[in-house]
């Protein structure tokens, strides 16, 4: 039985889960240059809306130039609207300041003690490491060096005394 060549039109079996994990990830698709169709449509709609808004503003200015009484009414409505907007912005700023005070309180009374406790723990660990180094590790290293020196002296002496013996 022969297997079809890999470039044939025969369907290939789907890889198992274990084989899928071994296969390298396919390369990402190449990025297209320019705008997509959706972006082009969105841009066209924004341009049309901007032109309509500009035309409306020009029409209103021309209309109000011919009807000053109507312009005065709309001016008064706009001034009232701006006063309400200023009130809303003021309330938002007050809420922002209160939230900033709450955050400052949180940092001062909850985060700072946690940081101080962590700093104390780090200092304790540093002291413990220094204590172990001074009282356990360093003496063991010195003892090992003395033992190694005595072993070397003993080997040298035994070699020196064995030179005089004949076998």
N, C-alpha and C positions, 0 to 999 in steps of 0.2 A: 504494500500500500504506500502510495506516495502522497506527500503533503503538497498542497498548492503553494506556489510562490507567494511571498508576502504582498506583492503588488497586484494580486488577482482580485477580482470583484467578489470573491466568496466572503461571506460574513465571518468576522473573527469573534471567538467566544469572549464574553465579558470577563474581565479579570476578577479574581476572587478578592476578598477583603485583604488577605495577607499580601497578595501580589500588588494590590492597589497602593498599599503602604510603601512598597519597595520602589514603585515607579516614580520618577521625578515629576514634579508639578509641571503642567504645561506652561509655556511662556505666556505672559499677558498679551492681550491683543494690542497691535500697534495703535498708538494714539493718532486720531485724525486731526489734521490741522484745520483751523477755521471753525465756524459756528455750525452746530447741528441744526437740523430742520426745525426742531422745537424752539431753539434759541432764536433762530431767524424770525419765526412767527411771533414770538414774544417781543422781540425788538421792534418788529413792524407795528404791533398793537400799541406799544408804548409811544412810538413816533406819532401814530394817528391820534392817540389820546392827548399828547402834548400839543399837537396842532389844533385840535378841537378846543382845548382849554385856552390856548393863546387867542384863537378866534373869538371865544366867548368873552375874554377880558377886553379885547379891542372893541367888541360890540357894546359891552357895558359902559366903557369909558365914553364912547361916542353917544350913547343913549343919555348918560348922565350929563353930558355937556349941554344937551338940548333940554333937559328937564331938571333944573336945579332943586326943585322942591322934593322930587323923588330921591335925588342924590343925598339931600340932607337927612331924609328918613333912614336910608340905608347906612349913612355915616353913623347916625345915632345907634342903630342896631349893632353895627360893627364895634363901636366903642363899648357897648354893654357886653358884647361877646368877649372882647379883649379883657375887660375887667373880670369876668367870670373865669377866663383862662388864667389870669394872674393869680386869682384866689386858689385855683386848683394847683398851680405850680407851687404856691406858698405852702399849701398843705402837704404836698409831696416832699418839699424840702424839710419841713418839720419832721415828717416821718423818717426821712433819711438821717437827720441828725439824731433822732431817738435811736434808730437802729445802730448808728455808729457808736453811741454811748453804750448800748447793750454789748456790742462787740468788744469795746474797750474794757468793760467790766468783766466780760468772759475771759479775755486775755490776762487781765490783772489778777483775778481771783481764782481761776480754774487752771489755766495753762501754766502760769508762772509757778505754782506749787508743784505741778507735775515735772516741770523742767528742773526745779531745785531738787526734788527727790531723785530724779535721774542723775543729776550731777553728784549728789551724795553717794549714790550707788556706785557710780564710776570711780569716785575717789576711794571708796571702800575696796573695790576690786583691785585698784591700783596698789593700795596699801597691802592687801593680802598677797598679791603677786610679788611685791618687794620683800615681804616677810619670808615667803617661801624661798625666794631666791637667796636671801641673806642667810637663813637658818637651815635650809635643807639642801638646795641645789649646790651652792658654793662649797660647803664642807664635803659633800660627796665628790665633787670634782677634784678638790684638793687631795682627798684620801686616795682617789684613783691615780692621781699623778704621783703621789708618794709610793704607792704600791708598784706602779710601772717603773719608777726609778729604782726601787729596791730589787725588782725582778731583773732589771738591766744590770745592776751591780752584781747580783748573784750569778747571772749568766756569764758576765765578764770574769768573775773570780773562778767559776767552775771551768771556764775555757782556759784560764791562765794556769790553774793547777793540773789540768788534764794534759798540758803540753809536755810536762816532764815525764809522764808515764809512757811506757812503751808497751805495745801489745804483742 
